[in-house]
Amino acid sequence: MSAVANLLARKQALMERLENGAGPNEREEIERLLAQIETALNLLESGNAATREE
């Protein structure tokens, strides 16, 4: 599984946990993890864009 696919799968699983009524502490942790995943996806996307431009 590619890095992007792995990150998207983790994001989907976390979103499902969030929708299923996570408690306040769990919600905070999930939101932190989602932010990290978004950052990683953005970095991968910008790296792919730079590679295509070269």
C-alpha distance matrix in Angstrom:
0.0 3.8 6.6 8.2 6.1 6.2 9.8 10.7 10.0 12.0 14.5 15.1 15.7 18.1 19.8 20.5 22.0 24.0 25.3 26.3 29.0 27.9 30.8 31.9 30.4 27.1 27.1 27.7 24.8 22.4 23.8 23.4 19.7 19.2 21.2 19.0 15.8 17.9 19.1 15.7 14.7 18.2 17.9 14.8 16.6 19.8 18.4 17.0 20.5 22.3 20.5 21.5 25.1 25.7
3.8 0.0 3.8 5.4 5.2 6.1 8.6 9.9 10.5 12.3 14.1 15.3 16.6 18.4 19.9 21.2 22.8 24.3 25.8 27.2 29.7 28.4 31.3 31.9 30.4 27.3 26.9 27.2 24.5 22.1 22.9 22.3 18.8 18.1 19.4 17.2 14.0 15.7 16.4 13.0 11.8 15.0 14.5 11.2 13.1 16.1 14.6 13.3 16.8 18.5 16.9 18.0 21.4 22.1
6.6 3.8 0.0 3.8 5.5 5.1 6.1 8.6 9.9 10.6 12.2 14.2 15.4 16.5 18.2 20.1 21.2 22.4 24.3 25.9 28.0 26.4 29.0 29.3 27.7 24.8 24.4 24.2 21.5 19.4 20.0 19.0 15.7 15.1 16.1 13.6 10.7 12.6 13.0 9.4 8.8 12.1 11.5 8.6 11.1 14.0 12.7 12.3 15.7 17.2 16.2 17.8 20.9 21.6
8.2 5.4 3.8 0.0 3.8 5.4 5.1 6.1 8.5 9.9 10.4 12.2 14.3 15.3 16.3 18.3 20.0 20.8 22.3 24.4 26.5 25.3 28.1 28.3 27.2 24.3 23.3 23.4 21.1 18.6 18.7 18.3 15.2 13.7 14.8 13.0 9.6 10.6 11.7 8.7 6.7 10.1 10.5 7.6 9.0 12.4 12.0 11.1 14.1 16.3 15.7 16.7 19.7 21.1
6.1 5.2 5.5 3.8 0.0 3.8 5.5 5.1 6.1 8.6 9.7 10.5 12.3 14.2 15.2 16.6 18.5 19.8 21.0 22.7 25.2 24.3 27.4 28.1 27.1 23.9 23.1 23.8 21.5 18.6 19.3 19.4 16.0 14.6 16.4 15.0 11.4 12.7 14.6 11.8 9.9 13.4 14.2 11.4 12.4 16.1 15.7 14.4 17.3 19.7 18.9 19.5 22.7 24.2
6.2 6.1 5.1 5.4 3.8 0.0 3.8 5.5 5.1 6.2 8.6 9.9 10.7 12.4 14.2 15.5 16.8 18.4 20.1 21.4 23.7 22.3 25.2 26.0 24.6 21.3 21.1 21.6 18.9 16.3 17.6 17.3 13.6 13.0 15.1 13.2 9.9 12.3 13.9 11.1 10.3 14.1 14.5 12.3 14.1 17.4 16.9 16.4 19.4 21.4 20.7 21.9 25.0 26.2
9.8 8.6 6.1 5.1 5.5 3.8 0.0 3.8 5.4 5.1 6.1 8.6 9.9 10.5 12.2 14.3 15.4 16.3 18.3 20.0 22.0 20.5 23.2 23.5 22.2 19.2 18.5 18.7 16.3 13.7 14.4 14.0 10.6 9.6 11.4 9.8 6.2 8.6 10.4 8.0 7.3 11.0 11.9 10.4 12.2 15.3 15.4 15.4 18.0 20.1 20.1 21.3 24.0 25.5
10.7 9.9 8.6 6.1 5.1 5.5 3.8 0.0 3.8 5.4 4.9 6.1 8.6 9.8 10.4 12.3 14.3 15.1 16.3 18.4 20.7 19.8 22.9 23.5 22.8 19.6 18.5 19.3 17.4 14.2 14.6 15.3 12.1 10.1 12.4 11.8 8.1 9.2 12.0 10.4 8.4 11.9 13.7 12.1 12.7 16.2 16.9 16.2 18.4 21.1 21.1 21.7 24.5 26.4
10.0 10.5 9.9 8.5 6.1 5.1 5.4 3.8 0.0 3.8 5.4 5.1 6.3 8.7 9.9 10.7 12.5 14.3 15.4 16.8 19.4 18.6 21.8 22.9 22.2 18.7 18.1 19.4 17.1 13.9 15.3 16.2 12.7 11.4 14.4 13.7 10.3 12.2 15.0 13.2 11.9 15.5 17.0 15.3 16.3 19.8 20.1 19.4 21.9 24.5 24.2 24.9 27.8 29.5
12.0 12.3 10.6 9.9 8.6 6.2 5.1 5.4 3.8 0.0 3.8 5.4 5.1 6.2 8.6 9.9 10.7 12.3 14.3 15.5 17.5 16.1 19.0 19.9 18.8 15.4 15.1 16.1 13.5 10.6 12.3 12.8 9.2 8.6 11.8 10.9 8.1 10.8 13.3 11.9 11.5 15.0 16.4 15.4 16.9 20.0 20.4 20.4 22.9 25.1 25.2 26.3 29.0 30.6
14.5 14.1 12.2 10.4 9.7 8.6 6.1 4.9 5.4 3.8 0.0 3.8 5.5 5.2 6.1 8.6 9.9 10.4 12.2 14.3 16.1 15.0 18.0 18.5 18.0 14.8 13.5 14.6 12.8 9.4 10.2 11.3 8.4 6.3 9.6 9.8 6.9 8.5 11.7 11.2 10.3 13.3 15.4 14.9 15.7 18.7 19.9 19.9 21.8 24.3 24.8 25.7 28.1 30.1
15.1 15.3 14.2 12.2 10.5 9.9 8.6 6.1 5.1 5.4 3.8 0.0 3.8 5.5 5.1 6.2 8.7 9.8 10.5 12.4 15.0 14.6 18.1 19.3 19.2 15.8 14.5 16.4 14.9 11.3 12.4 14.3 11.6 9.5 12.9 13.6 10.6 11.8 15.3 14.7 13.3 16.3 18.6 17.7 18.1 21.4 22.6 22.1 23.9 26.7 27.1 27.5 30.1 32.2
15.7 16.6 15.4 14.3 12.3 10.7 9.9 8.6 6.3 5.1 5.5 3.8 0.0 3.8 5.5 5.2 6.4 8.7 10.0 10.7 13.3 12.6 16.0 17.6 17.2 13.5 13.1 15.3 13.4 10.0 12.2 14.0 11.1 10.2 13.9 14.2 11.8 13.9 17.0 16.3 15.6 18.8 20.7 19.9 20.9 24.1 24.9 24.7 26.8 29.4 29.6 30.4 33.0 34.9
18.1 18.4 16.5 15.3 14.2 12.4 10.5 9.8 8.7 6.2 5.2 5.5 3.8 0.0 3.8 5.3 5.0 6.2 8.6 9.9 11.5 10.1 13.2 14.3 13.9 10.4 9.6 11.5 9.9 6.3 8.5 10.5 8.1 7.3 11.0 11.8 10.2 12.1 15.1 15.1 15.0 17.7 19.8 19.7 20.7 23.5 24.6 24.9 26.8 29.1 29.8 30.8 33.1 35.1
19.8 19.9 18.2 16.3 15.2 14.2 12.2 10.4 9.9 8.6 6.1 5.1 5.5 3.8 0.0 3.8 5.4 5.0 6.2 8.6 10.5 10.2 13.6 14.6 15.1 11.9 10.1 12.4 11.9 8.1 9.0 11.9 10.4 8.2 11.7 13.4 11.6 12.4 15.9 16.4 15.5 17.9 20.5 20.5 20.8 23.6 25.3 25.3 26.7 29.4 30.3 30.8 33.0 35.3
20.5 21.2 20.1 18.3 16.6 15.5 14.3 12.3 10.7 9.9 8.6 6.2 5.2 5.3 3.8 0.0 3.8 5.3 5.1 6.2 9.1 9.6 13.4 15.3 16.0 12.6 11.4 14.4 13.8 10.3 12.0 14.9 13.2 11.7 15.3 16.8 14.8 16.0 19.4 19.6 18.7 21.3 23.8 23.4 23.8 26.9 28.3 28.1 29.7 32.5 33.1 33.5 35.9 38.2
22.0 22.8 21.2 20.0 18.5 16.8 15.4 14.3 12.5 10.7 9.9 8.7 6.4 5.0 5.4 3.8 0.0 3.8 5.5 5.1 7.1 6.4 10.1 12.3 12.6 9.1 8.6 11.9 11.1 8.1 10.7 13.3 11.9 11.4 15.0 16.3 15.1 16.7 19.8 20.1 19.9 22.5 24.7 24.7 25.5 28.3 29.6 29.8 31.6 34.0 34.7 35.5 37.9 39.9
24.0 24.3 22.4 20.8 19.8 18.4 16.3 15.1 14.3 12.3 10.4 9.8 8.7 6.2 5.0 5.3 3.8 0.0 3.8 5.5 5.9 5.4 8.8 10.2 11.3 8.3 6.4 9.7 10.0 7.0 8.5 11.8 11.4 10.3 13.4 15.5 14.7 15.7 18.7 19.8 19.5 21.6 24.1 24.5 25.0 27.5 29.3 29.7 31.0 33.5 34.6 35.3 37.4 39.6
25.3 25.8 24.3 22.3 21.0 20.1 18.3 16.3 15.4 14.3 12.2 10.5 10.0 8.6 6.2 5.1 5.5 3.8 0.0 3.8 5.5 7.3 10.7 12.6 14.4 11.7 9.7 13.1 13.8 10.8 11.8 15.3 14.9 13.2 16.3 18.6 17.4 17.9 21.3 22.3 21.5 23.5 26.3 26.5 26.6 29.3 31.2 31.2 32.4 35.1 36.2 36.6 38.6 41.1
26.3 27.2 25.9 24.4 22.7 21.4 20.0 18.4 16.8 15.5 14.3 12.4 10.7 9.9 8.6 6.2 5.1 5.5 3.8 0.0 3.8 6.1 9.6 12.4 14.0 11.2 10.4 14.2 14.5 12.0 13.9 17.1 16.4 15.6 18.8 20.7 19.6 20.7 23.9 24.6 24.1 26.4 29.0 29.0 29.4 32.2 33.9 33.9 35.4 38.0 38.9 39.4 41.6 44.0
29.0 29.7 28.0 26.5 25.2 23.7 22.0 20.7 19.4 17.5 16.1 15.0 13.3 11.5 10.5 9.1 7.1 5.9 5.5 3.8 0.0 3.8 6.4 9.2 11.5 9.4 8.5 12.2 13.3 11.6 13.1 16.3 16.5 16.0 18.8 21.0 20.5 21.5 24.5 25.6 25.4 27.4 29.9 30.4 30.9 33.4 35.2 35.6 36.9 39.4 40.5 41.2 43.2 45.5
27.9 28.4 26.4 25.3 24.3 22.3 20.5 19.8 18.6 16.1 15.0 14.6 12.6 10.1 10.2 9.6 6.4 5.4 7.3 6.1 3.8 0.0 3.8 6.6 8.0 5.7 5.4 9.1 9.9 8.7 10.7 13.5 13.8 14.0 16.6 18.5 18.5 19.9 22.5 23.6 23.9 25.9 28.1 28.8 29.7 32.0 33.6 34.3 35.8 38.0 39.1 40.1 42.1 44.2
30.8 31.3 29.0 28.1 27.4 25.2 23.2 22.9 21.8 19.0 18.0 18.1 16.0 13.2 13.6 13.4 10.1 8.8 10.7 9.6 6.4 3.8 0.0 3.8 5.6 5.2 5.8 8.6 9.9 10.2 11.9 14.1 15.1 15.9 18.0 19.9 20.6 21.9 24.1 25.4 26.2 28.0 30.0 31.0 32.0 34.0 35.7 36.7 38.1 40.1 41.4 42.6 44.4 46.4
31.9 31.9 29.3 28.3 28.1 26.0 23.5 23.5 22.9 19.9 18.5 19.3 17.6 14.3 14.6 15.3 12.3 10.2 12.6 12.4 9.2 6.6 3.8 0.0 3.8 5.5 5.0 6.2 8.8 9.9 10.5 12.4 14.3 15.2 16.5 18.6 19.9 20.9 22.7 24.5 25.6 26.9 28.8 30.3 31.3 32.9 34.7 36.0 37.2 39.0 40.6 41.9 43.4 45.5
30.4 30.4 27.7 27.2 27.1 24.6 22.2 22.8 22.2 18.8 18.0 19.2 17.2 13.9 15.1 16.0 12.6 11.3 14.4 14.0 11.5 8.0 5.6 3.8 0.0 3.8 5.4 5.2 6.4 8.7 10.0 10.8 12.6 14.3 15.6 17.0 18.6 20.2 21.5 23.0 24.6 26.0 27.5 29.0 30.4 32.0 33.4 35.0 36.4 37.9 39.4 41.0 42.6 44.3
27.1 27.3 24.8 24.3 23.9 21.3 19.2 19.6 18.7 15.4 14.8 15.8 13.5 10.4 11.9 12.6 9.1 8.3 11.7 11.2 9.4 5.7 5.2 5.5 3.8 0.0 3.8 5.4 5.1 6.1 8.5 9.8 10.5 12.1 14.2 15.4 16.4 18.2 20.0 21.1 22.3 24.2 25.8 26.9 28.3 30.2 31.5 32.7 34.4 36.1 37.4 38.8 40.6 42.4
27.1 26.9 24.4 23.3 23.1 21.1 18.5 18.5 18.1 15.1 13.5 14.5 13.1 9.6 10.1 11.4 8.6 6.4 9.7 10.4 8.5 5.4 5.8 5.0 5.4 3.8 0.0 3.8 5.5 5.1 6.1 8.6 9.9 10.3 12.2 14.3 15.2 16.2 18.3 19.9 20.8 22.3 24.3 25.5 26.5 28.3 30.1 31.2 32.5 34.4 35.9 37.1 38.8 40.8
27.7 27.2 24.2 23.4 23.8 21.6 18.7 19.3 19.4 16.1 14.6 16.4 15.3 11.5 12.4 14.4 11.9 9.7 13.1 14.2 12.2 9.1 8.6 6.2 5.2 5.4 3.8 0.0 3.8 5.5 5.2 6.2 8.7 9.9 10.7 12.6 14.4 15.4 16.7 18.6 20.0 21.2 22.9 24.6 25.7 27.1 28.8 30.4 31.6 33.2 34.9 36.4 37.7 39.6
24.8 24.5 21.5 21.1 21.5 18.9 16.3 17.4 17.1 13.5 12.8 14.9 13.4 9.9 11.9 13.8 11.1 10.0 13.8 14.5 13.3 9.9 9.9 8.8 6.4 5.1 5.5 3.8 0.0 3.8 5.4 5.1 6.2 8.6 9.9 10.8 12.4 14.3 15.5 16.7 18.4 20.1 21.3 22.7 24.3 25.9 27.1 28.7 30.3 31.8 33.2 34.9 36.5 38.1
22.4 22.1 19.4 18.6 18.6 16.3 13.7 14.2 13.9 10.6 9.4 11.3 10.0 6.3 8.1 10.3 8.1 7.0 10.8 12.0 11.6 8.7 10.2 9.9 8.7 6.1 5.1 5.5 3.8 0.0 3.8 5.4 5.1 6.1 8.6 9.9 10.4 12.2 14.2 15.3 16.3 18.2 19.9 20.9 22.2 24.2 25.6 26.7 28.3 30.1 31.4 32.8 34.6 36.4
23.8 22.9 20.0 18.7 19.3 17.6 14.4 14.6 15.3 12.3 10.2 12.4 12.2 8.5 9.0 12.0 10.7 8.5 11.8 13.9 13.1 10.7 11.9 10.5 10.0 8.5 6.1 5.2 5.4 3.8 0.0 3.8 5.4 5.0 6.2 8.7 9.8 10.4 12.3 14.3 15.2 16.4 18.4 19.9 20.8 22.4 24.2 25.6 26.7 28.5 30.2 31.5 32.9 35.0
23.4 22.3 19.0 18.3 19.4 17.3 14.0 15.3 16.2 12.8 11.3 14.3 14.0 10.5 11.9 14.9 13.3 11.8 15.3 17.1 16.3 13.5 14.1 12.4 10.8 9.8 8.6 6.2 5.1 5.4 3.8 0.0 3.8 5.5 5.2 6.4 8.8 10.0 10.8 12.6 14.4 15.5 16.8 18.6 20.0 21.3 22.8 24.6 25.9 27.2 28.9 30.6 31.9 33.6
19.7 18.8 15.7 15.2 16.0 13.6 10.6 12.1 12.7 9.2 8.4 11.6 11.1 8.1 10.4 13.2 11.9 11.4 14.9 16.4 16.5 13.8 15.1 14.3 12.6 10.5 9.9 8.7 6.2 5.1 5.4 3.8 0.0 3.8 5.4 5.1 6.2 8.6 9.9 10.6 12.3 14.2 15.4 16.5 18.3 20.0 21.1 22.5 24.3 25.8 27.0 28.7 30.4 32.0
19.2 18.1 15.1 13.7 14.6 13.0 9.6 10.1 11.4 8.6 6.3 9.5 10.2 7.3 8.2 11.7 11.4 10.3 13.2 15.6 16.0 14.0 15.9 15.2 14.3 12.1 10.3 9.9 8.6 6.1 5.0 5.5 3.8 0.0 3.8 5.4 5.0 6.1 8.6 9.8 10.4 12.2 14.2 15.2 16.2 18.2 19.8 20.9 22.3 24.2 25.6 26.9 28.6 30.5
21.2 19.4 16.1 14.8 16.4 15.1 11.4 12.4 14.4 11.8 9.6 12.9 13.9 11.0 11.7 15.3 15.0 13.4 16.3 18.8 18.8 16.6 18.0 16.5 15.6 14.2 12.2 10.7 9.9 8.6 6.2 5.2 5.4 3.8 0.0 3.8 5.4 5.1 6.2 8.7 9.9 10.5 12.3 14.3 15.2 16.4 18.3 19.9 21.0 22.5 24.3 25.8 27.1 29.0
19.0 17.2 13.6 13.0 15.0 13.2 9.8 11.8 13.7 10.9 9.8 13.6 14.2 11.8 13.4 16.8 16.3 15.5 18.6 20.7 21.0 18.5 19.9 18.6 17.0 15.4 14.3 12.6 10.8 9.9 8.7 6.4 5.1 5.4 3.8 0.0 3.8 5.4 5.1 6.2 8.6 9.9 10.6 12.3 14.2 15.4 16.5 18.4 19.9 21.1 22.6 24.5 25.9 27.4
15.8 14.0 10.7 9.6 11.4 9.9 6.2 8.1 10.3 8.1 6.9 10.6 11.8 10.2 11.6 14.8 15.1 14.7 17.4 19.6 20.5 18.5 20.6 19.9 18.6 16.4 15.2 14.4 12.4 10.4 9.8 8.8 6.2 5.0 5.4 3.8 0.0 3.8 5.4 5.1 6.1 8.5 9.8 10.5 12.1 14.2 15.2 16.4 18.2 19.9 21.0 22.5 24.4 26.1
17.9 15.7 12.6 10.6 12.7 12.3 8.6 9.2 12.2 10.8 8.5 11.8 13.9 12.1 12.4 16.0 16.7 15.7 17.9 20.7 21.5 19.9 21.9 20.9 20.2 18.2 16.2 15.4 14.3 12.2 10.4 10.0 8.6 6.1 5.1 5.4 3.8 0.0 3.8 5.4 5.1 6.1 8.6 9.9 10.4 12.2 14.1 15.2 16.3 18.2 19.8 21.0 22.5 24.6
19.1 16.4 13.0 11.7 14.6 13.9 10.4 12.0 15.0 13.3 11.7 15.3 17.0 15.1 15.9 19.4 19.8 18.7 21.3 23.9 24.5 22.5 24.1 22.7 21.5 20.0 18.3 16.7 15.5 14.2 12.3 10.8 9.9 8.6 6.2 5.1 5.4 3.8 0.0 3.8 5.5 5.1 6.2 8.6 9.8 10.5 12.2 14.2 15.3 16.5 18.3 20.0 21.2 22.9
15.7 13.0 9.4 8.7 11.8 11.1 8.0 10.4 13.2 11.9 11.2 14.7 16.3 15.1 16.4 19.6 20.1 19.8 22.3 24.6 25.6 23.6 25.4 24.5 23.0 21.1 19.9 18.6 16.7 15.3 14.3 12.6 10.6 9.8 8.7 6.2 5.1 5.4 3.8 0.0 3.8 5.4 5.1 6.2 8.5 9.9 10.5 12.3 14.2 15.3 16.5 18.4 20.1 21.5
14.7 11.8 8.8 6.7 9.9 10.3 7.3 8.4 11.9 11.5 10.3 13.3 15.6 15.0 15.5 18.7 19.9 19.5 21.5 24.1 25.4 23.9 26.2 25.6 24.6 22.3 20.8 20.0 18.4 16.3 15.2 14.4 12.3 10.4 9.9 8.6 6.1 5.1 5.5 3.8 0.0 3.8 5.4 5.1 6.0 8.6 9.8 10.5 12.2 14.2 15.2 16.5 18.4 20.3
18.2 15.0 12.1 10.1 13.4 14.1 11.0 11.9 15.5 15.0 13.3 16.3 18.8 17.7 17.9 21.3 22.5 21.6 23.5 26.4 27.4 25.9 28.0 26.9 26.0 24.2 22.3 21.2 20.1 18.2 16.4 15.5 14.2 12.2 10.5 9.9 8.5 6.1 5.1 5.4 3.8 0.0 3.8 5.4 5.0 6.1 8.5 9.8 10.5 12.2 14.2 15.4 16.6 18.7
17.9 14.5 11.5 10.5 14.2 14.5 11.9 13.7 17.0 16.4 15.4 18.6 20.7 19.8 20.5 23.8 24.7 24.1 26.3 29.0 29.9 28.1 30.0 28.8 27.5 25.8 24.3 22.9 21.3 19.9 18.4 16.8 15.4 14.2 12.3 10.6 9.8 8.6 6.2 5.1 5.4 3.8 0.0 3.8 5.4 5.2 6.0 8.6 9.8 10.5 12.2 14.3 15.4 16.9
14.8 11.2 8.6 7.6 11.4 12.3 10.4 12.1 15.3 15.4 14.9 17.7 19.9 19.7 20.5 23.4 24.7 24.5 26.5 29.0 30.4 28.8 31.0 30.3 29.0 26.9 25.5 24.6 22.7 20.9 19.9 18.6 16.5 15.2 14.3 12.3 10.5 9.9 8.6 6.2 5.1 5.4 3.8 0.0 3.8 5.5 5.0 6.1 8.6 9.9 10.5 12.4 14.4 15.7
16.6 13.1 11.1 9.0 12.4 14.1 12.2 12.7 16.3 16.9 15.7 18.1 20.9 20.7 20.8 23.8 25.5 25.0 26.6 29.4 30.9 29.7 32.0 31.3 30.4 28.3 26.5 25.7 24.3 22.2 20.8 20.0 18.3 16.2 15.2 14.2 12.1 10.4 9.8 8.5 6.0 5.0 5.4 3.8 0.0 3.8 5.4 5.1 6.2 8.7 9.9 10.7 12.5 14.6
19.8 16.1 14.0 12.4 16.1 17.4 15.3 16.2 19.8 20.0 18.7 21.4 24.1 23.5 23.6 26.9 28.3 27.5 29.3 32.2 33.4 32.0 34.0 32.9 32.0 30.2 28.3 27.1 25.9 24.2 22.4 21.3 20.0 18.2 16.4 15.4 14.2 12.2 10.5 9.9 8.6 6.1 5.2 5.5 3.8 0.0 3.8 5.4 5.0 6.2 8.6 9.9 10.7 12.7
18.4 14.6 12.7 12.0 15.7 16.9 15.4 16.9 20.1 20.4 19.9 22.6 24.9 24.6 25.3 28.3 29.6 29.3 31.2 33.9 35.2 33.6 35.7 34.7 33.4 31.5 30.1 28.8 27.1 25.6 24.2 22.8 21.1 19.8 18.3 16.5 15.2 14.1 12.2 10.5 9.8 8.5 6.0 5.0 5.4 3.8 0.0 3.8 5.4 5.1 6.2 8.7 10.0 11.0
17.0 13.3 12.3 11.1 14.4 16.4 15.4 16.2 19.4 20.4 19.9 22.1 24.7 24.9 25.3 28.1 29.8 29.7 31.2 33.9 35.6 34.3 36.7 36.0 35.0 32.7 31.2 30.4 28.7 26.7 25.6 24.6 22.5 20.9 19.9 18.4 16.4 15.2 14.2 12.3 10.5 9.8 8.6 6.1 5.1 5.4 3.8 0.0 3.8 5.4 5.0 6.3 8.7 10.2
20.5 16.8 15.7 14.1 17.3 19.4 18.0 18.4 21.9 22.9 21.8 23.9 26.8 26.8 26.7 29.7 31.6 31.0 32.4 35.4 36.9 35.8 38.1 37.2 36.4 34.4 32.5 31.6 30.3 28.3 26.7 25.9 24.3 22.3 21.0 19.9 18.2 16.3 15.3 14.2 12.2 10.5 9.8 8.6 6.2 5.0 5.4 3.8 0.0 3.8 5.4 5.2 6.3 9.0
22.3 18.5 17.2 16.3 19.7 21.4 20.1 21.1 24.5 25.1 24.3 26.7 29.4 29.1 29.4 32.5 34.0 33.5 35.1 38.0 39.4 38.0 40.1 39.0 37.9 36.1 34.4 33.2 31.8 30.1 28.5 27.2 25.8 24.2 22.5 21.1 19.9 18.2 16.5 15.3 14.2 12.2 10.5 9.9 8.7 6.2 5.1 5.4 3.8 0.0 3.8 5.5 5.2 6.5
20.5 16.9 16.2 15.7 18.9 20.7 20.1 21.1 24.2 25.2 24.8 27.1 29.6 29.8 30.3 33.1 34.7 34.6 36.2 38.9 40.5 39.1 41.4 40.6 39.4 37.4 35.9 34.9 33.2 31.4 30.2 28.9 27.0 25.6 24.3 22.6 21.0 19.8 18.3 16.5 15.2 14.2 12.2 10.5 9.9 8.6 6.2 5.0 5.4 3.8 0.0 3.8 5.5 5.5
21.5 18.0 17.8 16.7 19.5 21.9 21.3 21.7 24.9 26.3 25.7 27.5 30.4 30.8 30.8 33.5 35.5 35.3 36.6 39.4 41.2 40.1 42.6 41.9 41.0 38.8 37.1 36.4 34.9 32.8 31.5 30.6 28.7 26.9 25.8 24.5 22.5 21.0 20.0 18.4 16.5 15.4 14.3 12.4 10.7 9.9 8.7 6.3 5.2 5.5 3.8 0.0 3.8 5.5
25.1 21.4 20.9 19.7 22.7 25.0 24.0 24.5 27.8 29.0 28.1 30.1 33.0 33.1 33.0 35.9 37.9 37.4 38.6 41.6 43.2 42.1 44.4 43.4 42.6 40.6 38.8 37.7 36.5 34.6 32.9 31.9 30.4 28.6 27.1 25.9 24.4 22.5 21.2 20.1 18.4 16.6 15.4 14.4 12.5 10.7 10.0 8.7 6.3 5.2 5.5 3.8 0.0 3.8
25.7 22.1 21.6 21.1 24.2 26.2 25.5 26.4 29.5 30.6 30.1 32.2 34.9 35.1 35.3 38.2 39.9 39.6 41.1 44.0 45.5 44.2 46.4 45.5 44.3 42.4 40.8 39.6 38.1 36.4 35.0 33.6 32.0 30.5 29.0 27.4 26.1 24.6 22.9 21.5 20.3 18.7 16.9 15.7 14.6 12.7 11.0 10.2 9.0 6.5 5.5 5.5 3.8 0.0
